[in-house]
Amino acid sequence: MLISMQTGYDKQTIQNILESGLHHIRKQMAMGDNVYLRGFGSFIIKERKEKIGRNLRNNTSLLVPSRRVPYFKPSRTFIDMMK
């Protein structure tokens, strides 16, 4: 793992740190909070409105309820690096 070579920490320690960070991001988002990582991007929650969907097999309509979905928006710095 590149991070362990650069920092001198063993792979297991780095993996535990990263997994813990991702766990806390998921936990915050589950509570309804957005998470902002400066220079990387934002993990935000978008609200999808309820809509009418179609079941093509039965040719019937059904109501799809509103729901919250996670969304990642990369920062401008991150986007510029990818160009």
mmCIF file of the N, C-alpha and C atoms, coordinates in Angstrom:
data_MODEL
# 
_entry.id   MODEL 
# 
loop_
_atom_site.group_PDB 
_atom_site.id 
_atom_site.type_symbol 
_atom_site.label_atom_id 
_atom_site.label_alt_id 
_atom_site.label_comp_id 
_atom_site.label_asym_id 
_atom_site.label_entity_id 
_atom_site.label_seq_id 
_atom_site.pdbx_PDB_ins_code 
_atom_site.Cartn_x 
_atom_site.Cartn_y 
_atom_site.Cartn_z 
_atom_site.occupancy 
_atom_site.B_iso_or_equiv 
_atom_site.pdbx_formal_charge 
_atom_site.auth_seq_id 
_atom_site.auth_comp_id 
_atom_site.auth_asym_id 
_atom_site.auth_atom_id 
_atom_site.pdbx_PDB_model_num 
ATOM 1   N N  . MET A 1 1  ? 0.858   -1.180 0.000   1.00 0.00 ? 1  MET A N  1 
ATOM 2   C CA . MET A 1 1  ? 0.000   0.000  0.000   1.00 0.00 ? 1  MET A CA 1 
ATOM 3   C C  . MET A 1 1  ? 0.898   1.235  0.000   1.00 0.00 ? 1  MET A C  1 
ATOM 4   N N  . LEU A 1 2  ? 0.605   2.161  -0.850  1.00 0.00 ? 2  LEU A N  1 
ATOM 5   C CA . LEU A 1 2  ? 1.421   3.353  -1.039  1.00 0.00 ? 2  LEU A CA 1 
ATOM 6   C C  . LEU A 1 2  ? 1.487   4.205  0.230   1.00 0.00 ? 2  LEU A C  1 
ATOM 7   N N  . ILE A 1 3  ? 0.372   4.328  0.931   1.00 0.00 ? 3  ILE A N  1 
ATOM 8   C CA . ILE A 1 3  ? 0.347   5.168  2.139   1.00 0.00 ? 3  ILE A CA 1 
ATOM 9   C C  . ILE A 1 3  ? 1.275   4.606  3.205   1.00 0.00 ? 3  ILE A C  1 
ATOM 10  N N  . SER A 1 4  ? 1.290   3.284  3.368   1.00 0.00 ? 4  SER A N  1 
ATOM 11  C CA . SER A 1 4  ? 2.156   2.695  4.392   1.00 0.00 ? 4  SER A CA 1 
ATOM 12  C C  . SER A 1 4  ? 3.632   2.888  4.052   1.00 0.00 ? 4  SER A C  1 
ATOM 13  N N  . MET A 1 5  ? 3.969   2.853  2.767   1.00 0.00 ? 5  MET A N  1 
ATOM 14  C CA . MET A 1 5  ? 5.364   3.082  2.380   1.00 0.00 ? 5  MET A CA 1 
ATOM 15  C C  . MET A 1 5  ? 5.762   4.534  2.614   1.00 0.00 ? 5  MET A C  1 
ATOM 16  N N  . GLN A 1 6  ? 4.853   5.473  2.352   1.00 0.00 ? 6  GLN A N  1 
ATOM 17  C CA . GLN A 1 6  ? 5.167   6.890  2.510   1.00 0.00 ? 6  GLN A CA 1 
ATOM 18  C C  . GLN A 1 6  ? 5.224   7.312  3.975   1.00 0.00 ? 6  GLN A C  1 
ATOM 19  N N  . THR A 1 7  ? 4.395   6.697  4.822   1.00 0.00 ? 7  THR A N  1 
ATOM 20  C CA . THR A 1 7  ? 4.326   7.125  6.215   1.00 0.00 ? 7  THR A CA 1 
ATOM 21  C C  . THR A 1 7  ? 5.185   6.290  7.152   1.00 0.00 ? 7  THR A C  1 
ATOM 22  N N  . GLY A 1 8  ? 5.497   5.067  6.740   1.00 0.00 ? 8  GLY A N  1 
ATOM 23  C CA . GLY A 1 8  ? 6.270   4.188  7.606   1.00 0.00 ? 8  GLY A CA 1 
ATOM 24  C C  . GLY A 1 8  ? 5.413   3.359  8.556   1.00 0.00 ? 8  GLY A C  1 
ATOM 25  N N  . TYR A 1 9  ? 4.102   3.532  8.502   1.00 0.00 ? 9  TYR A N  1 
ATOM 26  C CA . TYR A 1 9  ? 3.203   2.722  9.326   1.00 0.00 ? 9  TYR A CA 1 
ATOM 27  C C  . TYR A 1 9  ? 2.877   1.433  8.588   1.00 0.00 ? 9  TYR A C  1 
ATOM 28  N N  . ASP A 1 10 ? 2.560   0.380  9.355   1.00 0.00 ? 10 ASP A N  1 
ATOM 29  C CA . ASP A 1 10 ? 2.243   -0.892 8.704   1.00 0.00 ? 10 ASP A CA 1 
ATOM 30  C C  . ASP A 1 10 ? 0.871   -0.820 8.031   1.00 0.00 ? 10 ASP A C  1 
ATOM 31  N N  . LYS A 1 11 ? 0.647   -1.745 7.086   1.00 0.00 ? 11 LYS A N  1 
ATOM 32  C CA . LYS A 1 11 ? -0.577  -1.735 6.287   1.00 0.00 ? 11 LYS A CA 1 
ATOM 33  C C  . LYS A 1 11 ? -1.834  -1.886 7.142   1.00 0.00 ? 11 LYS A C  1 
ATOM 34  N N  . GLN A 1 12 ? -1.757  -2.718 8.184   1.00 0.00 ? 12 GLN A N  1 
ATOM 35  C CA . GLN A 1 12 ? -2.931  -2.955 9.019   1.00 0.00 ? 12 GLN A CA 1 
ATOM 36  C C  . GLN A 1 12 ? -3.355  -1.684 9.752   1.00 0.00 ? 12 GLN A C  1 
ATOM 37  N N  . THR A 1 13 ? -2.388  -0.903 10.250  1.00 0.00 ? 13 THR A N  1 
ATOM 38  C CA . THR A 1 13 ? -2.699  0.354  10.935  1.00 0.00 ? 13 THR A CA 1 
ATOM 39  C C  . THR A 1 13 ? -3.363  1.332  9.976   1.00 0.00 ? 13 THR A C  1 
ATOM 40  N N  . ILE A 1 14 ? -2.814  1.468  8.788   1.00 0.00 ? 14 ILE A N  1 
ATOM 41  C CA . ILE A 1 14 ? -3.385  2.365  7.776   1.00 0.00 ? 14 ILE A CA 1 
ATOM 42  C C  . ILE A 1 14 ? -4.795  1.914  7.404   1.00 0.00 ? 14 ILE A C  1 
ATOM 43  N N  . GLN A 1 15 ? -4.984  0.616  7.222   1.00 0.00 ? 15 GLN A N  1 
ATOM 44  C CA . GLN A 1 15 ? -6.301  0.105  6.867   1.00 0.00 ? 15 GLN A CA 1 
ATOM 45  C C  . GLN A 1 15 ? -7.310  0.390  7.977   1.00 0.00 ? 15 GLN A C  1 
ATOM 46  N N  . ASN A 1 16 ? -6.916  0.207  9.232   1.00 0.00 ? 16 ASN A N  1 
ATOM 47  C CA . ASN A 1 16 ? -7.812  0.480  10.357  1.00 0.00 ? 16 ASN A CA 1 
ATOM 48  C C  . ASN A 1 16 ? -8.203  1.953  10.417  1.00 0.00 ? 16 ASN A C  1 
ATOM 49  N N  . ILE A 1 17 ? -7.243  2.844  10.168  1.00 0.00 ? 17 ILE A N  1 
ATOM 50  C CA . ILE A 1 17 ? -7.509  4.286  10.182  1.00 0.00 ? 17 ILE A CA 1 
ATOM 51  C C  . ILE A 1 17 ? -8.490  4.661  9.066   1.00 0.00 ? 17 ILE A C  1 
ATOM 52  N N  . LEU A 1 18 ? -8.231  4.165  7.861   1.00 0.00 ? 18 LEU A N  1 
ATOM 53  C CA . LEU A 1 18 ? -9.107  4.480  6.729   1.00 0.00 ? 18 LEU A CA 1 
ATOM 54  C C  . LEU A 1 18 ? -10.511 3.912  6.934   1.00 0.00 ? 18 LEU A C  1 
ATOM 55  N N  . GLU A 1 19 ? -10.608 2.675  7.407   1.00 0.00 ? 19 GLU A N  1 
ATOM 56  C CA . GLU A 1 19 ? -11.916 2.059  7.643   1.00 0.00 ? 19 GLU A CA 1 
ATOM 57  C C  . GLU A 1 19 ? -12.684 2.825  8.721   1.00 0.00 ? 19 GLU A C  1 
ATOM 58  N N  . SER A 1 20 ? -11.986 3.273  9.746   1.00 0.00 ? 20 SER A N  1 
ATOM 59  C CA . SER A 1 20 ? -12.622 4.040  10.810  1.00 0.00 ? 20 SER A CA 1 
ATOM 60  C C  . SER A 1 20 ? -13.148 5.372  10.271  1.00 0.00 ? 20 SER A C  1 
ATOM 61  N N  . GLY A 1 21 ? -12.352 6.038  9.444   1.00 0.00 ? 21 GLY A N  1 
ATOM 62  C CA . GLY A 1 21 ? -12.784 7.299  8.842   1.00 0.00 ? 21 GLY A CA 1 
ATOM 63  C C  . GLY A 1 21 ? -14.011 7.119  7.972   1.00 0.00 ? 21 GLY A C  1 
ATOM 64  N N  . LEU A 1 22 ? -14.015 6.073  7.149   1.00 0.00 ? 22 LEU A N  1 
ATOM 65  C CA . LEU A 1 22 ? -15.165 5.812  6.286   1.00 0.00 ? 22 LEU A CA 1 
ATOM 66  C C  . LEU A 1 22 ? -16.400 5.433  7.103   1.00 0.00 ? 22 LEU A C  1 
ATOM 67  N N  . HIS A 1 23 ? -16.198 4.711  8.194   1.00 0.00 ? 23 HIS A N  1 
ATOM 68  C CA . HIS A 1 23 ? -17.305 4.360  9.085   1.00 0.00 ? 23 HIS A CA 1 
ATOM 69  C C  . HIS A 1 23 ? -17.956 5.626  9.645   1.00 0.00 ? 23 HIS A C  1 
ATOM 70  N N  . HIS A 1 24 ? -17.143 6.579  10.061  1.00 0.00 ? 24 HIS A N  1 
ATOM 71  C CA . HIS A 1 24 ? -17.675 7.819  10.629  1.00 0.00 ? 24 HIS A CA 1 
ATOM 72  C C  . HIS A 1 24 ? -18.372 8.668  9.570   1.00 0.00 ? 24 HIS A C  1 
ATOM 73  N N  . ILE A 1 25 ? -17.880 8.654  8.337   1.00 0.00 ? 25 ILE A N  1 
ATOM 74  C CA . ILE A 1 25 ? -18.558 9.364  7.252   1.00 0.00 ? 25 ILE A CA 1 
ATOM 75  C C  . ILE A 1 25 ? -19.935 8.755  7.023   1.00 0.00 ? 25 ILE A C  1 
ATOM 76  N N  . ARG A 1 26 ? -20.005 7.410  6.942   1.00 0.00 ? 26 ARG A N  1 
ATOM 77  C CA . ARG A 1 26 ? -21.302 6.736  6.753   1.00 0.00 ? 26 ARG A CA 1 
ATOM 78  C C  . ARG A 1 26 ? -22.245 7.028  7.915   1.00 0.00 ? 26 ARG A C  1 
ATOM 79  N N  . LYS A 1 27 ? -21.708 7.020  9.136   1.00 0.00 ? 27 LYS A N  1 
ATOM 80  C CA . LYS A 1 27 ? -22.530 7.256  10.323  1.00 0.00 ? 27 LYS A CA 1 
ATOM 81  C C  . LYS A 1 27 ? -23.113 8.671  10.308  1.00 0.00 ? 27 LYS A C  1 
ATOM 82  N N  . GLN A 1 28 ? -22.287 9.662  9.979   1.00 0.00 ? 28 GLN A N  1 
ATOM 83  C CA . GLN A 1 28 ? -22.761 11.050 9.923   1.00 0.00 ? 28 GLN A CA 1 
ATOM 84  C C  . GLN A 1 28 ? -23.835 11.217 8.852   1.00 0.00 ? 28 GLN A C  1 
ATOM 85  N N  . MET A 1 29 ? -23.629 10.589 7.692   1.00 0.00 ? 29 MET A N  1 
ATOM 86  C CA . MET A 1 29 ? -24.603 10.704 6.613   1.00 0.00 ? 29 MET A CA 1 
ATOM 87  C C  . MET A 1 29 ? -25.900 9.999  6.982   1.00 0.00 ? 29 MET A C  1 
ATOM 88  N N  . ALA A 1 30 ? -25.827 8.885  7.696   1.00 0.00 ? 30 ALA A N  1 
ATOM 89  C CA . ALA A 1 30 ? -27.037 8.178  8.132   1.00 0.00 ? 30 ALA A CA 1 
ATOM 90  C C  . ALA A 1 30 ? -27.839 9.038  9.098   1.00 0.00 ? 30 ALA A C  1 
ATOM 91  N N  . MET A 1 31 ? -27.155 9.906  9.846   1.00 0.00 ? 31 MET A N  1 
ATOM 92  C CA . MET A 1 31 ? -27.844 10.810 10.771  1.00 0.00 ? 31 MET A CA 1 
ATOM 93  C C  . MET A 1 31 ? -28.389 12.044 10.051  1.00 0.00 ? 31 MET A C  1 
ATOM 94  N N  . GLY A 1 32 ? -28.093 12.183 8.744   1.00 0.00 ? 32 GLY A N  1 
ATOM 95  C CA . GLY A 1 32 ? -28.632 13.293 7.971   1.00 0.00 ? 32 GLY A CA 1 
ATOM 96  C C  . GLY A 1 32 ? -27.668 14.444 7.766   1.00 0.00 ? 32 GLY A C  1 
ATOM 97  N N  . ASP A 1 33 ? -26.411 14.273 8.175   1.00 0.00 ? 33 ASP A N  1 
ATOM 98  C CA . ASP A 1 33 ? -25.420 15.341 8.030   1.00 0.00 ? 33 ASP A CA 1 
ATOM 99  C C  . ASP A 1 33 ? -24.614 15.166 6.754   1.00 0.00 ? 33 ASP A C  1 
ATOM 100 N N  . ASN A 1 34 ? -24.209 16.275 6.160   1.00 0.00 ? 34 ASN A N  1 
ATOM 101 C CA . ASN A 1 34 ? -23.287 16.249 5.029   1.00 0.00 ? 34 ASN A CA 1 
ATOM 102 C C  . ASN A 1 34 ? -21.869 16.256 5.572   1.00 0.00 ? 34 ASN A C  1 
ATOM 103 N N  . VAL A 1 35 ? -20.933 15.686 4.796   1.00 0.00 ? 35 VAL A N  1 
ATOM 104 C CA . VAL A 1 35 ? -19.528 15.620 5.209   1.00 0.00 ? 35 VAL A CA 1 
ATOM 105 C C  . VAL A 1 35 ? -18.697 16.307 4.136   1.00 0.00 ? 35 VAL A C  1 
ATOM 106 N N  . TYR A 1 36 ? -17.853 17.255 4.561   1.00 0.00 ? 36 TYR A N  1 
ATOM 107 C CA . TYR A 1 36 ? -17.025 18.024 3.636   1.00 0.00 ? 36 TYR A CA 1 
ATOM 108 C C  . TYR A 1 36 ? -15.551 17.735 3.903   1.00 0.00 ? 36 TYR A C  1 
ATOM 109 N N  . LEU A 1 37 ? -14.822 17.308 2.863   1.00 0.00 ? 37 LEU A N  1 
ATOM 110 C CA . LEU A 1 37 ? -13.388 17.075 2.967   1.00 0.00 ? 37 LEU A CA 1 
ATOM 111 C C  . LEU A 1 37 ? -12.692 18.086 2.063   1.00 0.00 ? 37 LEU A C  1 
ATOM 112 N N  . ARG A 1 38 ? -12.072 19.065 2.681   1.00 0.00 ? 38 ARG A N  1 
ATOM 113 C CA . ARG A 1 38 ? -11.457 20.167 1.949   1.00 0.00 ? 38 ARG A CA 1 
ATOM 114 C C  . ARG A 1 38 ? -10.429 19.639 0.939   1.00 0.00 ? 38 ARG A C  1 
ATOM 115 N N  . GLY A 1 39 ? -10.531 20.095 -0.295  1.00 0.00 ? 39 GLY A N  1 
ATOM 116 C CA . GLY A 1 39 ? -9.611  19.709 -1.346  1.00 0.00 ? 39 GLY A CA 1 
ATOM 117 C C  . GLY A 1 39 ? -9.948  18.378 -2.000  1.00 0.00 ? 39 GLY A C  1 
ATOM 118 N N  . PHE A 1 40 ? -10.925 17.655 -1.469  1.00 0.00 ? 40 PHE A N  1 
ATOM 119 C CA . PHE A 1 40 ? -11.305 16.361 -2.030  1.00 0.00 ? 40 PHE A CA 1 
ATOM 120 C C  . PHE A 1 40 ? -12.732 16.397 -2.565  1.00 0.00 ? 40 PHE A C  1 
ATOM 121 N N  . GLY A 1 41 ? -13.686 16.743 -1.706  1.00 0.00 ? 41 GLY A N  1 
ATOM 122 C CA . GLY A 1 41 ? -15.067 16.802 -2.150  1.00 0.00 ? 41 GLY A CA 1 
ATOM 123 C C  . GLY A 1 41 ? -16.036 16.752 -0.995  1.00 0.00 ? 41 GLY A C  1 
ATOM 124 N N  . SER A 1 42 ? -17.305 16.661 -1.334  1.00 0.00 ? 42 SER A N  1 
ATOM 125 C CA . SER A 1 42 ? -18.371 16.663 -0.346  1.00 0.00 ? 42 SER A CA 1 
ATOM 126 C C  . SER A 1 42 ? -19.237 15.423 -0.519  1.00 0.00 ? 42 SER A C  1 
ATOM 127 N N  . PHE A 1 43 ? -19.547 14.794 0.582   1.00 0.00 ? 43 PHE A N  1 
ATOM 128 C CA . PHE A 1 43 ? -20.508 13.707 0.605   1.00 0.00 ? 43 PHE A CA 1 
ATOM 129 C C  . PHE A 1 43 ? -21.808 14.321 1.109   1.00 0.00 ? 43 PHE A C  1 
ATOM 130 N N  . ILE A 1 44 ? -22.770 14.442 0.207   1.00 0.00 ? 44 ILE A N  1 
ATOM 131 C CA . ILE A 1 44 ? -24.001 15.123 0.574   1.00 0.00 ? 44 ILE A CA 1 
ATOM 132 C C  . ILE A 1 44 ? -25.193 14.180 0.389   1.00 0.00 ? 44 ILE A C  1 
ATOM 133 N N  . ILE A 1 45 ? -26.289 14.538 1.018   1.00 0.00 ? 45 ILE A N  1 
ATOM 134 C CA . ILE A 1 45 ? -27.506 13.755 0.929   1.00 0.00 ? 45 ILE A CA 1 
ATOM 135 C C  . ILE A 1 45 ? -28.496 14.525 0.078   1.00 0.00 ? 45 ILE A C  1 
ATOM 136 N N  . LYS A 1 46 ? -29.009 13.872 -0.949  1.00 0.00 ? 46 LYS A N  1 
ATOM 137 C CA . LYS A 1 46 ? -30.016 14.481 -1.801  1.00 0.00 ? 46 LYS A CA 1 
ATOM 138 C C  . LYS A 1 46 ? -31.350 13.808 -1.522  1.00 0.00 ? 46 LYS A C  1 
ATOM 139 N N  . GLU A 1 47 ? -32.390 14.601 -1.592  1.00 0.00 ? 47 GLU A N  1 
ATOM 140 C CA . GLU A 1 47 ? -33.738 14.095 -1.368  1.00 0.00 ? 47 GLU A CA 1 
ATOM 141 C C  . GLU A 1 47 ? -34.385 13.850 -2.729  1.00 0.00 ? 47 GLU A C  1 
ATOM 142 N N  . ARG A 1 48 ? -34.748 12.603 -2.991  1.00 0.00 ? 48 ARG A N  1 
ATOM 143 C CA . ARG A 1 48 ? -35.465 12.277 -4.224  1.00 0.00 ? 48 ARG A CA 1 
ATOM 144 C C  . ARG A 1 48 ? -36.954 12.348 -3.940  1.00 0.00 ? 48 ARG A C  1 
ATOM 145 N N  . LYS A 1 49 ? -37.676 13.061 -4.762  1.00 0.00 ? 49 LYS A N  1 
ATOM 146 C CA . LYS A 1 49 ? -39.119 13.200 -4.589  1.00 0.00 ? 49 LYS A CA 1 
ATOM 147 C C  . LYS A 1 49 ? -39.817 11.900 -4.977  1.00 0.00 ? 49 LYS A C  1 
ATOM 148 N N  . GLU A 1 50 ? -41.012 11.735 -4.442  1.00 0.00 ? 50 GLU A N  1 
ATOM 149 C CA . GLU A 1 50 ? -41.782 10.558 -4.846  1.00 0.00 ? 50 GLU A CA 1 
ATOM 150 C C  . GLU A 1 50 ? -42.220 10.729 -6.279  1.00 0.00 ? 50 GLU A C  1 
ATOM 151 N N  . LYS A 1 51 ? -42.350 9.598  -6.976  1.00 0.00 ? 51 LYS A N  1 
ATOM 152 C CA . LYS A 1 51 ? -42.717 9.661  -8.386  1.00 0.00 ? 51 LYS A CA 1 
ATOM 153 C C  . LYS A 1 51 ? -43.533 8.423  -8.739  1.00 0.00 ? 51 LYS A C  1 
ATOM 154 N N  . ILE A 1 52 ? -44.106 8.467  -9.891  1.00 0.00 ? 52 ILE A N  1 
ATOM 155 C CA . ILE A 1 52 ? -44.874 7.330  -10.381 1.00 0.00 ? 52 ILE A CA 1 
ATOM 156 C C  . ILE A 1 52 ? -43.980 6.534  -11.312 1.00 0.00 ? 52 ILE A C  1 
ATOM 157 N N  . GLY A 1 53 ? -43.792 5.261  -10.975 1.00 0.00 ? 53 GLY A N  1 
ATOM 158 C CA . GLY A 1 53 ? -42.982 4.371  -11.789 1.00 0.00 ? 53 GLY A CA 1 
ATOM 159 C C  . GLY A 1 53 ? -43.866 3.435  -12.585 1.00 0.00 ? 53 GLY A C  1 
ATOM 160 N N  . ARG A 1 54 ? -43.262 2.693  -13.495 1.00 0.00 ? 54 ARG A N  1 
ATOM 161 C CA . ARG A 1 54 ? -44.019 1.774  -14.340 1.00 0.00 ? 54 ARG A CA 1 
ATOM 162 C C  . ARG A 1 54 ? -43.467 0.366  -14.182 1.00 0.00 ? 54 ARG A C  1 
ATOM 163 N N  . ASN A 1 55 ? -44.369 -0.590 -14.063 1.00 0.00 ? 55 ASN A N  1 
ATOM 164 C CA . ASN A 1 55 ? -44.009 -1.998 -14.116 1.00 0.00 ? 55 ASN A CA 1 
ATOM 165 C C  . ASN A 1 55 ? -44.327 -2.458 -15.532 1.00 0.00 ? 55 ASN A C  1 
ATOM 166 N N  . LEU A 1 56 ? -43.299 -2.592 -16.359 1.00 0.00 ? 56 LEU A N  1 
ATOM 167 C CA . LEU A 1 56 ? -43.507 -2.906 -17.770 1.00 0.00 ? 56 LEU A CA 1 
ATOM 168 C C  . LEU A 1 56 ? -44.029 -4.321 -17.964 1.00 0.00 ? 56 LEU A C  1 
ATOM 169 N N  . ARG A 1 57 ? -43.695 -5.214 -17.061 1.00 0.00 ? 57 ARG A N  1 
ATOM 170 C CA . ARG A 1 57 ? -44.143 -6.599 -17.187 1.00 0.00 ? 57 ARG A CA 1 
ATOM 171 C C  . ARG A 1 57 ? -45.668 -6.702 -17.055 1.00 0.00 ? 57 ARG A C  1 
ATOM 172 N N  . ASN A 1 58 ? -46.227 -5.967 -16.085 1.00 0.00 ? 58 ASN A N  1 
ATOM 173 C CA . ASN A 1 58 ? -47.676 -6.004 -15.862 1.00 0.00 ? 58 ASN A CA 1 
ATOM 174 C C  . ASN A 1 58 ? -48.402 -4.819 -16.494 1.00 0.00 ? 58 ASN A C  1 
ATOM 175 N N  . ASN A 1 59 ? -47.646 -3.881 -17.016 1.00 0.00 ? 59 ASN A N  1 
ATOM 176 C CA . ASN A 1 59 ? -48.185 -2.648 -17.587 1.00 0.00 ? 59 ASN A CA 1 
ATOM 177 C C  . ASN A 1 59 ? -49.046 -1.903 -16.558 1.00 0.00 ? 59 ASN A C  1 
ATOM 178 N N  . THR A 1 60 ? -48.498 -1.749 -15.358 1.00 0.00 ? 60 THR A N  1 
ATOM 179 C CA . THR A 1 60 ? -49.194 -1.037 -14.286 1.00 0.00 ? 60 THR A CA 1 
ATOM 180 C C  . THR A 1 60 ? -48.299 0.085  -13.764 1.00 0.00 ? 60 THR A C  1 
ATOM 181 N N  . SER A 1 61 ? -48.903 1.024  -13.080 1.00 0.00 ? 61 SER A N  1 
ATOM 182 C CA . SER A 1 61 ? -48.178 2.131  -12.458 1.00 0.00 ? 61 SER A CA 1 
ATOM 183 C C  . SER A 1 61 ? -48.070 1.858  -10.969 1.00 0.00 ? 61 SER A C  1 
ATOM 184 N N  . LEU A 1 62 ? -46.994 2.342  -10.379 1.00 0.00 ? 62 LEU A N  1 
ATOM 185 C CA . LEU A 1 62 ? -46.840 2.231  -8.940  1.00 0.00 ? 62 LEU A CA 1 
ATOM 186 C C  . LEU A 1 62 ? -46.152 3.467  -8.409  1.00 0.00 ? 62 LEU A C  1 
ATOM 187 N N  . LEU A 1 63 ? -46.391 3.760  -7.138  1.00 0.00 ? 63 LEU A N  1 
ATOM 188 C CA . LEU A 1 63 ? -45.831 4.948  -6.516  1.00 0.00 ? 63 LEU A CA 1 
ATOM 189 C C  . LEU A 1 63 ? -44.488 4.604  -5.887  1.00 0.00 ? 63 LEU A C  1 
ATOM 190 N N  . VAL A 1 64 ? -43.428 5.280  -6.329  1.00 0.00 ? 64 VAL A N  1 
ATOM 191 C CA . VAL A 1 64 ? -42.105 5.113  -5.743  1.00 0.00 ? 64 VAL A CA 1 
ATOM 192 C C  . VAL A 1 64 ? -41.965 6.203  -4.680  1.00 0.00 ? 64 VAL A C  1 
ATOM 193 N N  . PRO A 1 65 ? -41.806 5.828  -3.403  1.00 0.00 ? 65 PRO A N  1 
ATOM 194 C CA . PRO A 1 65 ? -41.782 6.832  -2.338  1.00 0.00 ? 65 PRO A CA 1 
ATOM 195 C C  . PRO A 1 65 ? -40.529 7.708  -2.383  1.00 0.00 ? 65 PRO A C  1 
ATOM 196 N N  . SER A 1 66 ? -40.609 8.863  -1.738  1.00 0.00 ? 66 SER A N  1 
ATOM 197 C CA . SER A 1 66 ? -39.441 9.741  -1.664  1.00 0.00 ? 66 SER A CA 1 
ATOM 198 C C  . SER A 1 66 ? -38.391 9.072  -0.778  1.00 0.00 ? 66 SER A C  1 
ATOM 199 N N  . ARG A 1 67 ? -37.130 9.408  -1.031  1.00 0.00 ? 67 ARG A N  1 
ATOM 200 C CA . ARG A 1 67 ? -36.048 8.808  -0.257  1.00 0.00 ? 67 ARG A CA 1 
ATOM 201 C C  . ARG A 1 67 ? -34.819 9.684  -0.306  1.00 0.00 ? 67 ARG A C  1 
ATOM 202 N N  . ARG A 1 68 ? -33.923 9.435  0.637   1.00 0.00 ? 68 ARG A N  1 
ATOM 203 C CA . ARG A 1 68 ? -32.645 10.144 0.671   1.00 0.00 ? 68 ARG A CA 1 
ATOM 204 C C  . ARG A 1 68 ? -31.593 9.258  0.034   1.00 0.00 ? 68 ARG A C  1 
ATOM 205 N N  . VAL A 1 69 ? -30.728 9.871  -0.795  1.00 0.00 ? 69 VAL A N  1 
ATOM 206 C CA . VAL A 1 69 ? -29.667 9.114  -1.453  1.00 0.00 ? 69 VAL A CA 1 
ATOM 207 C C  . VAL A 1 69 ? -28.339 9.837  -1.244  1.00 0.00 ? 69 VAL A C  1 
ATOM 208 N N  . PRO A 1 70 ? -27.252 9.072  -1.046  1.00 0.00 ? 70 PRO A N  1 
ATOM 209 C CA . PRO A 1 70 ? -25.939 9.701  -0.903  1.00 0.00 ? 70 PRO A CA 1 
ATOM 210 C C  . PRO A 1 70 ? -25.427 10.163 -2.275  1.00 0.00 ? 70 PRO A C  1 
ATOM 211 N N  . TYR A 1 71 ? -24.658 11.232 -2.252  1.00 0.00 ? 71 TYR A N  1 
ATOM 212 C CA . TYR A 1 71 ? -24.119 11.799 -3.479  1.00 0.00 ? 71 TYR A CA 1 
ATOM 213 C C  . TYR A 1 71 ? -22.736 12.361 -3.173  1.00 0.00 ? 71 TYR A C  1 
ATOM 214 N N  . PHE A 1 72 ? -21.782 12.145 -4.073  1.00 0.00 ? 72 PHE A N  1 
ATOM 215 C CA . PHE A 1 72 ? -20.440 12.703 -3.913  1.00 0.00 ? 72 PHE A CA 1 
ATOM 216 C C  . PHE A 1 72 ? -20.233 13.794 -4.937  1.00 0.00 ? 72 PHE A C  1 
ATOM 217 N N  . LYS A 1 73 ? -19.811 14.956 -4.465  1.00 0.00 ? 73 LYS A N  1 
ATOM 218 C CA . LYS A 1 73 ? -19.511 16.074 -5.345  1.00 0.00 ? 73 LYS A CA 1 
ATOM 219 C C  . LYS A 1 73 ? -18.028 16.402 -5.179  1.00 0.00 ? 73 LYS A C  1 
ATOM 220 N N  . PRO A 1 74 ? -17.208 16.149 -6.202  1.00 0.00 ? 74 PRO A N  1 
ATOM 221 C CA . PRO A 1 74 ? -15.771 16.422 -6.077  1.00 0.00 ? 74 PRO A CA 1 
ATOM 222 C C  . PRO A 1 74 ? -15.500 17.925 -6.003  1.00 0.00 ? 74 PRO A C  1 
ATOM 223 N N  . SER A 1 75 ? -14.427 18.278 -5.306  1.00 0.00 ? 75 SER A N  1 
ATOM 224 C CA . SER A 1 75 ? -14.053 19.690 -5.185  1.00 0.00 ? 75 SER A CA 1 
ATOM 225 C C  . SER A 1 75 ? -13.440 20.177 -6.502  1.00 0.00 ? 75 SER A C  1 
ATOM 226 N N  . ARG A 1 76 ? -13.374 21.464 -6.660  1.00 0.00 ? 76 ARG A N  1 
ATOM 227 C CA . ARG A 1 76 ? -12.790 22.055 -7.859  1.00 0.00 ? 76 ARG A CA 1 
ATOM 228 C C  . ARG A 1 76 ? -11.320 21.628 -7.985  1.00 0.00 ? 76 ARG A C  1 
ATOM 229 N N  . THR A 1 77 ? -10.587 21.587 -6.866  1.00 0.00 ? 77 THR A N  1 
ATOM 230 C CA . THR A 1 77 ? -9.188  21.161 -6.876  1.00 0.00 ? 77 THR A CA 1 
ATOM 231 C C  . THR A 1 77 ? -9.057  19.737 -7.404  1.00 0.00 ? 77 THR A C  1 
ATOM 232 N N  . PHE A 1 78 ? -9.929  18.860 -6.941  1.00 0.00 ? 78 PHE A N  1 
ATOM 233 C CA . PHE A 1 78 ? -9.921  17.457 -7.369  1.00 0.00 ? 78 PHE A CA 1 
ATOM 234 C C  . PHE A 1 78 ? -10.227 17.343 -8.861  1.00 0.00 ? 78 PHE A C  1 
ATOM 235 N N  . ILE A 1 79 ? -11.216 18.106 -9.308  1.00 0.00 ? 79 ILE A N  1 
ATOM 236 C CA . ILE A 1 79 ? -11.586 18.081 -10.730 1.00 0.00 ? 79 ILE A CA 1 
ATOM 237 C C  . ILE A 1 79 ? -10.435 18.576 -11.595 1.00 0.00 ? 79 ILE A C  1 
ATOM 238 N N  . ASP A 1 80 ? -9.757  19.642 -11.164 1.00 0.00 ? 80 ASP A N  1 
ATOM 239 C CA . ASP A 1 80 ? -8.627  20.178 -11.927 1.00 0.00 ? 80 ASP A CA 1 
ATOM 240 C C  . ASP A 1 80 ? -7.482  19.185 -12.011 1.00 0.00 ? 80 ASP A C  1 
ATOM 241 N N  . MET A 1 81 ? -7.262  18.416 -10.953 1.00 0.00 ? 81 MET A N  1 
ATOM 242 C CA . MET A 1 81 ? -6.199  17.402 -10.959 1.00 0.00 ? 81 MET A CA 1 
ATOM 243 C C  . MET A 1 81 ? -6.494  16.289 -11.957 1.00 0.00 ? 81 MET A C  1 
ATOM 244 N N  . MET A 1 82 ? -7.773  16.006 -12.188 1.00 0.00 ? 82 MET A N  1 
ATOM 245 C CA . MET A 1 82 ? -8.152  14.915 -13.063 1.00 0.00 ? 82 MET A CA 1 
ATOM 246 C C  . MET A 1 82 ? -8.054  15.295 -14.543 1.00 0.00 ? 82 MET A C  1 
ATOM 247 N N  . LYS A 1 83 ? -7.966  16.571 -14.852 1.00 0.00 ? 83 LYS A N  1 
ATOM 248 C CA . LYS A 1 83 ? -7.881  17.015 -16.247 1.00 0.00 ? 83 LYS A CA 1 
ATOM 249 C C  . LYS A 1 83 ? -6.526  16.728 -16.829 1.00 0.00 ? 83 LYS A C  1 
# 
